[in-house]
Amino acid sequence: MAKVVPAALKVVCELPSDWIGVEMEGYQGLAGGLQAIFECCQLSDGFIDTLKCGLRRDYLAKHGQFYPCVIMALAKLLPCCLPHEWRRCVKCVEYLISEAILVVPYQPTHLDDLPLADLSVFRLPLGVSQVLVDTVFVLSTTNQENPQMWEQAAKCYVQTLKELLSDKCAPFELCQLFCHTCQVLSVLPEQAMEQVFVLTLELLQLLGQKFVGASECRLMARGIQGLSGSPYHKTLQEKLQGLSSQMQ
């Protein structure tokens, strides 16, 4: 049986012979094509494998609006996702990053203490994390009045970050993820903060098991500064001071 999909999907992907592209309202150009891709990927892992084979890689990699359009598509879809659907969307993002189709712009304020770091080693976990930070920032400007949506999004965000963590994570990588979680925490509505705050504590605990230098501590301190109006600001400062003392 033929599958009917938005015609905009053809912008970013060669359709299999049994897929029929139909013009649909709300799906135009690159943004509409990416939205359609993520919607298809939500449905099953099989859709992800199908779309991988047909992606117009060169077109996407060279398109100047590819990254912003990915963020806008995710901002539309992730708030409505169940946990398994969210995970499939993240799996699609991981593929785009690992294949160097999607180039993620890192926040320079997180890097200026470590100019010699080899970021290629951390491209996938930090790329996924930065994509989620940027997506949450877009959501924070458009949708603050849905407590259940934010609680679900925070839960899925925390689960994704935990899946990126392992005992092999380098201190630099953990510091970056910590700063990302602080950024997310700074824009979340109050009812969705606690889960992400607990994640920041877990990251600090992991860092306590590794050697952390002065530069990493300054990096995390800047991340915490962005939470100056948050009820968790003082607690994180105290935890970081304890970590710094432990490393001296």
N, C-alpha and C positions, 0 to 999 in steps of 0.2 A: 504494500500500500504506500502510495506517495505521501511524503511529509510536506505540509504547507508551512513555509517560513516567511518572515518578512523579506522582501526583495533587497532591502538594504544590506542584508547579510552578504550579498554578492560583492559588495564594496571591499570587504575584508577577507572573503573566503570563496574559494571555488566550491560550488555546491555539488554534492554527489548527484548522479543521474536520477535518483528517485526522490530528490528534493525539489519542490516547486516554489520559486520565489514570487510572492504576491505583494503588490504595493499596499502598505498598511499605514494608517495615520499614526504619527508619533515616531516613526522610524525613517529618518532621512540621513543620508551621507554617512560619514565615518562614525559619528556618535550613535546613530541609529543601528549601524552594523555591529558595533561593539556591544551595545545593549542586547541585541539579538543573540550574539555569541554567548554572553554570560547567562542569558535566560535559557538557552539550549544546554549549556554546561550544568546548570542547576539540576536538570532532569535526570542525568545519569552519567557515569564514567564513560559509557560507550559514546555518548555525544562528544565528550572531550576528545576522545581518540579520533573520531571522524573529522572534527574541526581542525585538529592538529595537521592532518594530512593535506588539508586544502587551504591553509592560511596563506595569504599573499604577503609573504615575509618581507620582501624588499620594499613593497609599497608601505607597509606598516612601519618598518624600521626607519624609513626616510621621511615619514610624515611629521611635520612640526607640531601638530596638535594631537598626536597619538597618545602621549601620556595624559594630558588634561582630559581627553575624551574617555580614557580608561577610568580615571577618577570619577568623572561625572556619571558614567554608566554604573559603577559600583555604588555610588551614593544613592542612586535610584533603586538599586536592587537589594543590596545587603540588608537594609532595615527590615525588609519583608521576608528574609530568608529564615528557614529553620536551620538548626545547627548543621545538618548534613548538606544542605544546599549551600550554606556559607562556605563549608569546607571545599566543596567542588569549585566554587568561584575562586577561592584562594589557590586551589590546585592549578587552575587555568592561569592565574597570575604567575605562579611559580614557573610554569612552563615557559611563558613569555619572557621572563627574566633569565631563566637558565639558558635559553636559546639566543640570548642577546637581541631579541626582537623588541622588547621593552627596556629602555634605558631609564633608570630611576634617578632623578636628581636628588642627591643627598643635601641635607641642610648644612651649609658651611660652618655655622656656629658650633656644630658638634665635632668638627674635625680640626680646628686650627691649633689644638694642642698636640696633635699627632700627625704632622705633615708627611712623615715617612711611612705611615701605615700602608700596607698592601691591601687595599680595599677589595681587590678581586677575590680574595679568599672568603670574604664575608658578603659577596654580592647578593646571594640568594636570601639569606635570613634578613639582612638589613634592608634589602630592596622590598621584600614583602612587608616588613614592619613600616617602612616609610610610606608605602602605598596605603596602608591602613591608617596611618596618621593623617595623611592628606585627605583621605575619604571622610574620616571623622570630622576634620575641620570643615569640609563642605557641608556635612550634615548639621553641624552646630550652627551654621548660618541660615539654615532653611527649615529645621524641624526640631524645635525645643519643647513642643507641647504634647508629646506622646510618651508618657513614662514607661509603658510596657515595651515600646519599641526600643527605647534607650537601654532598658535593663537587659533585653535579649541581645542587643548589639554588643553591650559591654561583656556579657557572658561569652559570646562567640569570639570577641576580640581576645579576651584573656585565654581562651582555649587555644586559639591560633598561636599566640605568643609562647604558650607553654610547649606547644609542639615544635617550636623553633629552638627551644632550649635543650641543652645536653651537658653532661659533665665535661665534654670536650670544648665547650665554648671558651674562647679566649677572653681575658679581662676587657680588652678593647671592645669586643663584640657585646659583652654584657653591659658595659657602660653605655654604649649606643642604644641598646634596647631599653635600658633604664631611662635615658633621656627621652626616648620616644614615648614611653608610658607616661612620663611626667607631662609631656605635651598633650597627650590624649586626656589625661586627668584634668588638665587646666581648662578644658572646654566642655567636659561632660556635665549634664545636669546633676544636681546633688544626689538624686535617688539612684543614679547609676555609678557613682564614684567608688563605692566600697570595694567592689570586686577588683577594680583596677588598682586601687591602693594596696590591697593585699598582694597583688602581683608585684608591685614595686618593692614591697618588703621581701618577697621571695627572691627577687633579683639581688637585693642587697645581701641576703643570706648566702646566695651562691658566690657573690663577690668576696664575701668574708672567707671563703674556702680557697681563695686564690691570692696571688701576690698582686696588690693594687698599689700603684705608685701615686705620687703627688699630682701628676698630670691627670690621671683618671679621676681622682677625687675632685679636682677643680672642675673637670668636665661635668661630673654629676651635680656639683654644687650649683653650676649654672642652670642645669635642668630643674633643680628644686626652686631656684629663684623665680621661675615662671609660675610657681604655685603660691606666690606671696599672699593672695587673698583666699587660699584654700584652708579648710580646717586641718588638712594633713601636712601643711607646710612645716610646722614646728617639729612634728614627730619625725619626718624624714630628715630634717636637719640634724636632729639629735642622733638618729641612727647612723647617718653619714659621719658625724663627728666620732661616734664610737668605732666605726670601721677604720677611720683615719688613725685613731689612737692605737688600734689593734695592729696596724701595719707599721708603726714607728718602732 
